[in-house]
């Protein structure tokens, strides 16, 4: 945010922006900053349940922001919040720790739902060709003196069971970092929930009707997921969704980039501080992408009918599609708008709405060799 403020001030000095235009831009950034700070606090409040309820019981818990920042603290608000998230790992600097590994398993299971809740660590969800559930855990236990104490602490604090076609893996201990690879039968699941206060979430080759993953600090990544709906959220970290086939995708990060590649009917992609790259691999109906301090790239299959709307305060537009009809264009210094549609014989064009405050926007035909990387 300091870089964005510096950029605006430099534009004023060069005469590219008037003082009035600069104030308008700063006010827009202030609104976005406050919204991001509020969202960050909501994520932390919700995920704090993962940590707080462990002290008294070993069952899963289900789950106000007050803004009073003056303008001189506008660009410090989010940075302070993100710093708080990033420093979560400092919770582990309490001296001696003991590493211990353990395998939790249960044979001959029938599953529809999966519920994972971890205070600190990571979760990776993988299918395999067995009808058993296996959780491979590598833990680092603090405030213990030896392997025996560490193992006892791990076994006493972790919940691992299957009941009513539902798998629960819960590790809510504050003084333990639990990195877990969870193997489940290769089957179709109705509902999967993964919540971490601190740590990454990932999964591959899954068939899930409804998947939700949320972490306060860490990357969220899924590959080759087939399902109806996927929701991914992190306060601090990138989000990657690759090779997925979904009816609905919702992703949001406060500090991090978003990369999406797959066949997705509707998508809502949001970040506050980071870029967005989305490559569509099939028919889509409605795609929205929004960021404050980053660029956005959208790639669509060649020949796709598009109804597009692009907005940016400081960035430019690039539309590299065939047979474009311009519907509306505004090119003011701090408010740019481009509405267009492709001339295609399609009954229902894909609606694409893209917005960024300070970055540029490009809409292009899909990359054929897929070798190009996008810096998020």
Protein Blocks (a to p, Z undefined) as FASTA:
>chain_A
ZZmmmmmmmmmmnopacfklmmmmmmmmmmmmmmmmmmmmmmmmmmmmmmmmmmmoccdc
ddddddfbdfklmmmmmmmmmmmmmmmmmmmmgojadddddddddehiadfbdcdddfbd
cddddddfbfbdcdddddddehiabfklmmmmmmmmpccddeehiacdddfbfkbccddd
ddddddddfbdcdddfbdcdddehiacfbacdddfbdcdddehiacfbdcdddfbdcddd
ehiacfbdcdddfbdcdddddddfbdcdddfbdcdddddfbdcfbdcdddfbbcdddddd
ehiacddddddfkbccddddehiadfbdcdbfklccdddddddddfbdcddddddfklcc
ddddddfklmaccdZZ
